[in-house]
Amino acid sequence: MIEITIPGRGSYKFKHLVLDLNGTIALDGEITKGVEDRFHQLGSLVSISIVTADTHGSAWQLEENLDVKIYKIEGGKEDAQKLALVQQLGKENTICIGNGSNDASMLKESALGVCALGREGASVEAIMSSDLVVSDINDALDLLLKPDRLIATLRR
């Protein structure tokens, strides 16, 4: 669990990390360099779930290689399916990271929504639904490994 108090926002006990796959932690089906190492560090702190429509057909390999839980969703109404997962896990204890329009609801409704721009970019809807925007996935994951960075950015 990651416990953090952000002045002006409140105290959080994060138990779950939910991430989009393509465009967020992967580009063209390939995991971004540095993500695997950060997942190994975070895995002892939070449960890590990757939610995907599996555009590139490689998500099943990640569950074993990265020691994460993969949630494969159906094409269409992806936004609602991602939000349903966050609600099932408990949105008050969940951090979400994404970049696409189909991530907007989970980013907005989770305790902390982080938009990771990356090389694919990010939709305006995802940016506007997030608490924080960072330049790439490794920066987003580092915020969780070094939560004082979150405090510095989000305190009021």
C-alpha positions as CSV (number, residue, x, y, z in Angstrom):
1,M,0.0,0.0,0.0
2,I,1.1,3.5,-0.7
3,E,0.0,6.0,2.0
4,I,0.2,9.7,1.3
5,T,-1.3,12.9,2.6
6,I,-1.5,15.8,0.2
7,P,-2.1,19.1,1.9
8,G,-5.4,20.6,0.8
9,R,-6.5,17.3,-0.9
10,G,-6.5,14.7,1.9
11,S,-5.0,11.3,2.8
12,Y,-4.9,8.3,0.5
13,K,-4.2,4.6,0.9
14,F,-3.5,3.3,-2.6
15,K,-3.9,-0.4,-3.0
16,H,-4.4,-0.7,-6.8
17,L,-2.8,0.7,-9.9
18,V,-4.7,0.4,-13.1
19,L,-3.1,1.1,-16.4
20,D,-4.0,1.2,-20.0
21,L,-1.7,-0.8,-22.2
22,N,-1.3,0.6,-25.7
23,G,-0.1,4.2,-25.8
24,T,0.4,4.2,-22.1
25,I,2.9,1.5,-21.1
26,A,3.5,0.2,-24.6
27,L,4.1,1.7,-28.1
28,D,3.1,-0.4,-31.1
29,G,2.8,-3.4,-28.8
30,E,6.2,-3.1,-27.2
31,I,6.6,-2.3,-23.5
32,T,8.4,1.0,-22.9
33,K,11.9,0.6,-21.6
34,G,12.0,1.0,-17.8
35,V,8.4,0.0,-17.1
36,E,9.3,-3.6,-16.2
37,D,11.8,-2.5,-13.5
38,R,9.4,-0.1,-12.0
39,F,6.6,-2.7,-12.0
40,H,8.9,-5.0,-10.0
41,Q,9.4,-2.2,-7.4
42,L,5.7,-1.3,-7.3
43,G,4.5,-4.8,-7.1
44,S,5.3,-5.1,-3.4
45,L,3.3,-1.9,-2.7
46,V,0.2,-2.1,-4.9
47,S,-1.6,-4.7,-7.1
48,I,-1.0,-3.8,-10.7
49,S,-3.7,-4.3,-13.3
50,I,-3.5,-3.7,-17.0
51,V,-6.7,-3.2,-18.9
52,T,-6.7,-3.6,-22.7
53,A,-8.6,-4.5,-25.8
54,D,-5.4,-6.2,-26.8
55,T,-5.0,-4.5,-30.1
56,H,-1.7,-6.2,-30.8
57,G,-2.6,-9.6,-29.4
58,S,0.3,-9.8,-26.9
59,A,-1.3,-8.9,-23.6
60,W,-1.4,-12.5,-22.3
61,Q,2.4,-12.6,-22.2
62,L,2.5,-9.6,-20.0
63,E,0.7,-11.3,-17.1
64,E,3.4,-13.8,-16.7
65,N,6.4,-11.6,-17.6
66,L,5.5,-8.6,-15.6
67,D,3.6,-10.2,-12.7
68,V,0.5,-8.2,-13.3
69,K,-3.2,-8.9,-13.8
70,I,-4.5,-8.5,-17.3
71,Y,-8.1,-7.5,-17.8
72,K,-9.0,-7.9,-21.5
73,I,-12.0,-5.9,-22.5
74,E,-14.2,-6.0,-25.6
75,G,-14.0,-3.5,-28.4
76,G,-16.6,-0.8,-28.1
77,K,-17.7,1.0,-24.9
78,E,-14.1,0.5,-23.6
79,D,-14.4,3.6,-21.4
80,A,-17.3,2.1,-19.5
81,Q,-15.5,-1.3,-19.1
82,K,-12.4,0.4,-17.8
83,L,-14.5,2.4,-15.3
84,A,-16.3,-0.7,-14.2
85,L,-13.0,-2.3,-13.3
86,V,-11.9,0.7,-11.2
87,Q,-15.3,0.7,-9.4
88,Q,-14.9,-3.1,-8.7
89,L,-11.5,-2.6,-7.3
90,G,-12.6,0.4,-5.2
91,K,-12.0,3.8,-6.8
92,E,-11.1,5.4,-3.5
93,N,-8.0,3.2,-3.3
94,T,-7.0,3.2,-7.0
95,I,-4.6,5.1,-9.1
96,C,-5.1,5.1,-12.8
97,I,-2.7,5.9,-15.6
98,G,-3.8,6.3,-19.2
99,N,-3.7,8.5,-22.3
100,G,-6.7,7.9,-24.5
101,S,-10.3,9.0,-24.7
102,N,-11.3,5.6,-23.6
103,D,-9.3,6.1,-20.3
104,A,-11.1,9.4,-19.4
105,S,-13.7,8.0,-17.1
106,M,-11.3,5.8,-15.1
107,L,-8.9,8.7,-14.8
108,K,-11.6,11.1,-13.5
109,E,-13.3,8.6,-11.1
110,S,-10.2,7.1,-9.5
111,A,-8.6,8.5,-6.4
112,L,-5.8,9.8,-8.5
113,G,-5.8,10.0,-12.3
114,V,-2.5,10.5,-14.2
115,C,-2.3,11.1,-17.9
116,A,1.0,10.0,-19.4
117,L,1.6,11.7,-22.7
118,G,4.2,9.4,-24.3
119,R,5.1,9.2,-28.0
120,E,1.5,8.4,-29.0
121,G,0.3,11.6,-27.4
122,A,-2.8,12.0,-25.3
123,S,-6.4,12.9,-26.0
124,V,-7.6,16.2,-24.6
125,E,-10.4,14.3,-22.9
126,A,-7.8,12.2,-21.0
127,I,-5.8,15.3,-20.1
128,M,-8.9,17.1,-18.8
129,S,-10.0,14.1,-16.7
130,S,-6.7,13.7,-14.9
131,D,-5.3,15.1,-11.7
132,L,-1.9,15.3,-13.2
133,V,-0.2,15.1,-16.6
134,V,3.4,13.8,-17.1
135,S,5.6,13.4,-20.1
136,D,5.8,9.6,-20.1
137,I,4.9,6.4,-18.3
138,N,8.2,6.2,-16.4
139,D,7.7,9.6,-14.9
140,A,4.2,8.5,-13.9
141,L,5.5,5.4,-12.2
142,D,8.2,7.3,-10.5
143,L,5.6,9.5,-8.9
144,L,4.4,6.4,-7.0
145,L,7.9,5.3,-6.1
146,K,8.7,8.8,-4.8
147,P,5.4,10.1,-3.5
148,D,6.9,13.4,-2.3
149,R,6.8,14.4,-6.0
150,L,3.0,14.0,-5.9
151,I,2.8,16.2,-2.8
152,A,4.9,18.9,-4.4
153,T,2.7,19.0,-7.5
154,L,-0.8,18.5,-6.1
155,R,-0.7,20.3,-2.7
156,R,-2.9,23.4,-2.4
